[in-house]
Amino acid sequence: MINSNRRGPRPLTDILGELFAARGFSRLRARKELEDAWNGAVGEPAWRQTRLGEVRRGVLNVTVGHSALLEELASFRKADLLAAIREAAPGTVIHDLRFRVGPLDSNAPGPNLNTTSTSKPTPSPSPKSRAASPKRTRSRPRDQ
């Protein structure tokens, strides 16, 4: 046991260990390891449409871009993904995967969000121009 009250030089390993713990470097490294394991397990087309959430009580929360991908991952690939993550990221304990559809972070790689598309969106009419246009009424079918 090391006496922290002693004066004089301290081993570098103790100093670095305290620094890493104080700055949270081990958590960042574990997170990077988990993201790399997820990206390798899910594959190129799908990892761009997913975002890892936090791990709570051994359950990794994953946000996906659309319901078809959620169904594929949850129903068909969940057991394989879980096994691959456990193997590639042994430092993080994962018991289960929970998927949900939701917005993906705009900074993270995701679906094609290219704003330089050649098609331009149709502008919606301003409130002023809507008021100036004549109102349309539905005509009732005539009884004959």
C-alpha positions as CSV (number, residue, x, y, z in Angstrom):
1,M,0.0,0.0,0.0
2,I,1.3,3.4,-0.9
3,N,1.3,6.1,1.6
4,S,-0.1,9.2,0.0
5,N,1.1,11.5,2.8
6,R,4.8,10.8,2.2
7,R,7.0,13.4,0.7
8,G,9.4,12.9,-2.1
9,P,9.1,11.4,-5.6
10,R,6.2,9.2,-6.5
11,P,6.0,6.5,-9.1
12,L,4.9,7.8,-12.5
13,T,2.3,5.0,-12.7
14,D,0.5,6.3,-9.6
15,I,0.5,9.9,-11.0
16,L,-0.8,8.8,-14.4
17,G,-3.4,6.5,-12.8
18,E,-4.8,9.4,-10.7
19,L,-4.8,11.7,-13.7
20,F,-6.6,9.2,-16.0
21,A,-9.2,8.6,-13.2
22,A,-9.7,12.3,-12.6
23,R,-10.1,13.2,-16.4
24,G,-12.2,10.1,-17.2
25,F,-9.9,8.8,-19.9
26,S,-10.7,5.2,-19.1
27,R,-14.4,5.9,-19.8
28,L,-13.6,7.6,-23.1
29,R,-11.4,4.7,-24.1
30,A,-14.1,2.2,-23.2
31,R,-16.7,4.2,-25.2
32,K,-14.4,4.2,-28.2
33,E,-13.9,0.5,-27.9
34,L,-17.7,0.0,-27.7
35,E,-18.3,2.2,-30.8
36,D,-15.6,0.3,-32.7
37,A,-17.1,-3.0,-31.7
38,W,-20.6,-1.9,-32.7
39,N,-19.4,-0.6,-36.1
40,G,-17.6,-3.8,-36.8
41,A,-20.6,-6.0,-35.7
42,V,-23.4,-4.1,-37.5
43,G,-21.5,-3.4,-40.8
44,E,-21.0,-0.5,-43.1
45,P,-24.4,0.2,-44.5
46,A,-26.2,0.1,-41.1
47,W,-23.7,1.7,-38.7
48,R,-24.2,5.1,-40.5
49,Q,-27.9,4.9,-39.7
50,T,-27.5,4.1,-36.0
51,R,-26.2,6.0,-32.9
52,L,-25.1,4.4,-29.7
53,G,-26.7,5.6,-26.5
54,E,-25.6,4.9,-23.0
55,V,-25.2,1.6,-21.2
56,R,-27.6,1.2,-18.2
57,R,-27.5,-1.9,-16.1
58,G,-25.9,-3.8,-18.9
59,V,-28.3,-2.7,-21.6
60,L,-26.9,-0.8,-24.5
61,N,-29.4,1.6,-26.0
62,V,-29.2,2.1,-29.7
63,T,-31.1,4.7,-31.7
64,V,-31.8,3.8,-35.4
65,G,-32.8,6.0,-38.2
66,H,-35.9,4.1,-39.4
67,S,-38.3,1.3,-38.4
68,A,-37.2,-1.1,-41.1
69,L,-33.7,-1.1,-39.7
70,L,-35.0,-1.4,-36.2
71,E,-37.0,-4.5,-37.1
72,E,-34.0,-6.1,-38.9
73,L,-31.6,-5.5,-36.0
74,A,-34.0,-6.4,-33.2
75,S,-35.6,-9.4,-34.8
76,F,-32.9,-11.0,-36.9
77,R,-29.5,-9.8,-35.9
78,K,-29.7,-9.1,-32.1
79,A,-28.1,-12.3,-30.9
80,D,-25.2,-12.1,-33.4
81,L,-24.7,-8.4,-32.6
82,L,-24.6,-9.0,-28.9
83,A,-22.1,-11.9,-29.3
84,A,-19.8,-9.8,-31.5
85,I,-19.9,-6.8,-29.1
86,R,-19.1,-9.0,-26.1
87,E,-16.1,-10.4,-28.0
88,A,-14.8,-7.1,-29.4
89,A,-15.4,-5.0,-26.3
90,P,-14.7,-7.2,-23.3
91,G,-14.2,-4.2,-21.0
92,T,-17.9,-3.2,-21.2
93,V,-20.5,-5.6,-19.7
94,I,-23.4,-5.8,-22.1
95,H,-26.4,-8.2,-21.4
96,D,-28.9,-6.9,-23.9
97,L,-29.5,-4.4,-26.7
98,R,-32.5,-2.1,-26.8
99,F,-33.4,-0.4,-30.0
100,R,-35.6,2.7,-30.7
101,V,-36.3,4.8,-33.7
102,G,-35.3,8.4,-33.3
103,P,-33.4,11.3,-34.7
104,L,-29.7,10.8,-35.3
105,D,-27.2,13.3,-34.2
106,S,-26.4,15.7,-37.2
107,N,-22.7,15.6,-36.3
108,A,-22.5,11.8,-36.4
109,P,-22.3,9.8,-39.6
110,G,-25.9,9.0,-40.6
111,P,-28.2,8.9,-43.6
112,N,-27.3,11.1,-46.6
113,L,-28.0,14.6,-45.3
114,N,-26.4,16.3,-48.3
115,T,-27.9,19.7,-48.6
116,T,-26.4,20.4,-52.0
117,S,-29.1,18.4,-53.8
118,T,-30.1,19.4,-57.4
119,S,-33.8,19.5,-56.6
120,K,-35.0,22.5,-54.8
121,P,-37.9,22.3,-52.3
122,T,-41.1,23.9,-53.3
123,P,-41.6,27.0,-51.2
124,S,-44.8,27.2,-49.2
125,P,-47.0,30.2,-49.9
126,S,-46.7,33.0,-47.5
127,P,-49.7,33.8,-45.2
128,K,-50.3,37.0,-47.2
129,S,-50.6,35.1,-50.5
130,R,-52.9,32.5,-49.0
131,A,-55.3,35.2,-47.8
132,A,-55.3,36.8,-51.3
133,S,-56.2,33.6,-53.1
134,P,-59.9,32.7,-53.4
135,K,-61.3,30.1,-51.1
136,R,-62.2,26.8,-52.7
137,T,-65.4,25.2,-51.7
138,R,-66.4,21.6,-52.2
139,S,-69.2,21.0,-54.5
140,R,-71.8,18.5,-53.4
141,P,-72.8,15.8,-55.8
142,R,-76.2,16.5,-57.3
143,D,-79.1,14.1,-56.9
144,Q,-80.4,13.1,-60.3
